[in-house]
Amino acid sequence: MRWGMAIDLQKCVGCFSCQIACKQEHFLPPGIFYAQVLIGEVGTYPTVRKLIYPVLCNHCEEPSCVDVCPSGATTKGDDGIVCVDSDVCIGCRSCLIACPYQQRSYLPKKDSEYFPGQGLTPYEEMGKELYPLEKGTVVKCNFCKEIIDAGLEKGLAPGVDWDATPACVNACPAKARFFGDLDDAESEVSQQIRARRGFQLHFEFGTEPSVYYLE
Amino acid sequence: MAKATKEQEIKEDVWVRTTCGMCYASCAMRVRRVNGVAVKVEGDPDSDYGARGGLCGKGMASLQYLYDPNRCNYPVRRTNPEKGIGVDPKWKRISWDEALGEIGEKLKKLKADNPNKLFIMGSPSPGMSMSSLIPLFLWAKAFDTENTSNGGAGLHCGSASHMGAGMNHAAWSALPDYAYCNYVIHFGANKGTGAGHSAAMLMRKAADARRRGMKAVVFDPVCNFAGGKAREWVPILPGTDLAVALAMANVIVNHLGIYDEEYLKKKTNAPYLVKSDGEYARDTAGQPLLWDETNSKSIPWNDPEVLHVDVALEGEYEVEGIKCQPVFVLLKEQWKKFTPQWAEDVSTVPAATIKRIAQEFAENARIGSTINIRGVNLPYRPVAAIQFRGGSGHSNGFHTYFSVNILNHLVGAADVPGGLIGWPSRCFGFPGTGNPKFEPFASTDGFLRCTIWAPGIPGAWPHSTPVLPQKLNLLDLFSTSSFSLFPWVKETEEMYQKLEVPYRAEVLLQLAGNPLMTIANPDTVAEQLKKFPFIISIVTMHNETTESFADIVLPDTCFLESLSCWDAEFFSFNHPTGMDDWYWHIRQPVVKPMYERRFAVEVLTDLADRIGMRKEWNSAINAYLMLFTLAPMPYPPEAKLTWEEMVDGFIKARFGSEHDLNWFKEHGFITWSKKVEESYWRWFVDARASIYAEFLVAQLQGIKEICEPRGIPIDYEQYTPLPSYFPTVVHKSTDPQYDLIAFSYRDILHTGHHTLGTPWLLEASDMNPFTFKVTMHVKAAEERELKDGDMICIENERGIKIKGTLHTIESQHPRTVAICSVGGGHWAKSQPLAKGRGVCFNYLLPAEWGYNCPITSNIETSVKVRVYKAETGKEIPK
């Protein structure tokens, strides 16, 4: 069992829904992102191409972050998900430097408001109850592990069943994301990666990402 | 969210099905509510009225709109008698009773005096969208005022597009049939990449089409949204799409000789006989004539035999001694003028590219081929040429729209599988009730009558005869326009006097929108807004318009707090094209309206009672429903129904008593399967599209009779029935100093001026290299000694200057300056996060008579400018 993702760059239109859905799902404060959309261009006028790369933690097979973590807070699970145990994390931020993809964030000790000087919204207040985040620790994408595990308990299939699937995958209006078990050669995500010759970003970093891109 | 709650017990954890309102698409949405708080939104995974579970970034940010602490929460009154940009209104909070008491009294007196003195303005903005816009225009009817207006939406984009789609596709707008289309050409349109119409539904379908191998060719001065997903991006000068379309028609018909003869003969006015004066040869009953080759005589379009004989597309004939020729002969001759080389000189698109794309389009159309869909054989024409604001938002908008649209009709790719289809044009209704039923049919001169046109908006075929105007928007004079420049342009009072308009508006009722910023130059629009003695605004958020000019502001609920039966009405924007099933959704509150917010239409209902027009209000909605059904009317005319009762009655009238409001509250939507004859209706309806605008001959006479003796200048030249080239007002300008063309275009991240204070969208905006920036081509910037990140001044020929941050890119035409997302430049005190970000492009657009298409009134959305490093420039008002 190794959870992984494939992102179809032909389908993606750069609407930022995945980025925002993720923020909403995890009640992330201002400036903290588990998912981002990078926009660029390549070429010279008039032969140019727009580049759109939705990026997130790659849940690498050989994660640099795990190697450097002094407290053992960051681990790679049997399910392939790289997690941070916020009860153990000491906030040293070595992992921020080690991750070649820059997909980890440090949650500042000081609160910041989305509407500066105007307090927290009811949604944010409820977030403190439903999904408390530990200030002073490192946070990152966890492939919506809570959703996946809850789904598995109910006998649902992540990446297939809506209620067991990560928020960013469901969010995409162009249906550009595939999610599933990379160890299962017949899962849709595995088939897509094979058929479309999915590639990993910055393959040369050598961390063996579990997130692939389809051109 | 599996972490256990710390203090609160979870008493409630429910999902509510509703529709998104962050733009006017109204995508199906479901929202999770825990203990009374909305905590998550997502698309509804069970509905095709949207992305089947997906939502765009704006929709995902809904909760920050709902809970924005800057929302309008209480009715307020302006206590500062002075009005204007930057003036402090000195709001005083008042009660609803006081507000509606005063408004009701005022409007009651006005209605008794002259109801036309009430000017009603609506805009499909976040929080509101169609739930309130359609009923607003019905309420205007009930009040008996003809004076209505939209904000920038419509005036910038829709005037030309909707007339064309209505006349030629019997719908409010037209889209590629993504399920089968193999080759689509965009002329300034971002369909499929988050543009307003059918945002999520189209993103889903266009993405699948790309995967399937559909090739998209995108003509656009900037390679961003549509260009970014195109197989081929073709840079073009703004406002010159007309030249390319005309040259393409020339190549297709005259060089390649490819066209769908049967389609042209049976489904268009190509075989209509035209006299030397440009008008149709008509029989004694006034019906246009065709030439029946089988029997060597003329035959009117409505003769039962006309589709069974062979009619002529070529030749010269005599009818009652008068020489005439089929339209098609004139068109072919006309198109000869527009060579690819000429089009290159005008548009900068290489002649070879124009020729190639024309050929690819015509060949991919596969004229003569058929496809079997659900057992029905249909013509298969897998090509479409589309456009929207970028293409026809110009002073040559009418000719641009029709010239691009004609390309589809030339190859028969209209409302058949793979082609350009009206959405939706035809519906047989929910099987249990046969409601709503709407069918296009042949009306005046045999052309399609759109029976699903936006309620209360004029400009649908058949157009009314121009008259000396009694309306303040002058749309009874300019009767081929759907949206009006009046009363916003600086010549408004002068026009009223010349046209002897016998009264002036006394009250403006504005529902949503921010017209001060969205129409054109805000300083000019401000002068016009000042003239309204009393302005009532119903908004979700205060903005520049309310702060500068409103007298009483009422707090509207946003979409997550509203109950409505109007979001999925069929002229609306998300009904899936092709063979996707029909879906019809309600909008229902996810949370109770907070503070003292009240849903605008419920407020209008309250007002109707205070004014004493309940009967007219109920009857207006009854009449609307009656357009689609012969079932009994839901509202006893005098009954003082609550808004909830009205919604329940509407729903039951539509879908039967077992599908009442309670049923919909639980299920969210109703669905039924679509028939082939509904989606691909063209060959099941005997009516025609217009590819020769004969009606302009009479329209010209009508307008001239009224305007010429009164010294009103109009670009009469464009009132010609043959597709013709007219340079836009921008291209007519000759001052060499102003050597760049500036334009704005919609951002996938924002809706008009309403989302520029939503934090998640602002975070995304910061990440997006385009939002809030002014972009130019790298070399064009270098030539002017400008570099990436510079603060630059953009100045138009009238000396209006705005300042913005430059971002240099390769993906843009070097002779252009582009501003994404209408720009920004907010100054409203009530929108602290939006304040100062970006730049308000509209300052550069003159609010002037003549800066528009003379036929459709579509405003010219681009402008000649020069740019330089900023020392001066428009400061945002303090």
Interface residues (C-beta under 8 A of the other chain):
Chain A: D8 Q10 K11 C12 V13 G14 C15 F16 S17 Q19 I20 A21 K23 Q24 E25 P30 G31 F33 Q36 V37 L38 I39 G40 E41 G43 T44 Y45 P46 V48 R49 K50 I52 Y114 F115 P116 Q118 G119 T121 P122 Y123 E125 M126 G127 K128 E129 L130 Y131 P132 E146 I147 D149 A150 W162 A167 N170 A171 C172 P173 A174 K175 A176
Chain B: M1 A2 K3 T5 K6 E7 Q8 V34 N35 V37 A38 V39 K40 V41 E42 G43 P45 G50 A51 R52 G53 G54 L55 C56 G57 G59 M60 A61 L63 Q64 L66 Y67 D68 P69 N70 G192 T193 G194 A199 A200 M203 R204 A206 A207 D208 R210 R211 C223 N224 F225 G227 G228 K229 W233 V234 P235 I748 L749 P759 W760 L761 E763 A764 M767 N768 P769 F770 H777 V778 K779 I809 E810 S811 Q812 P814 P832 L833
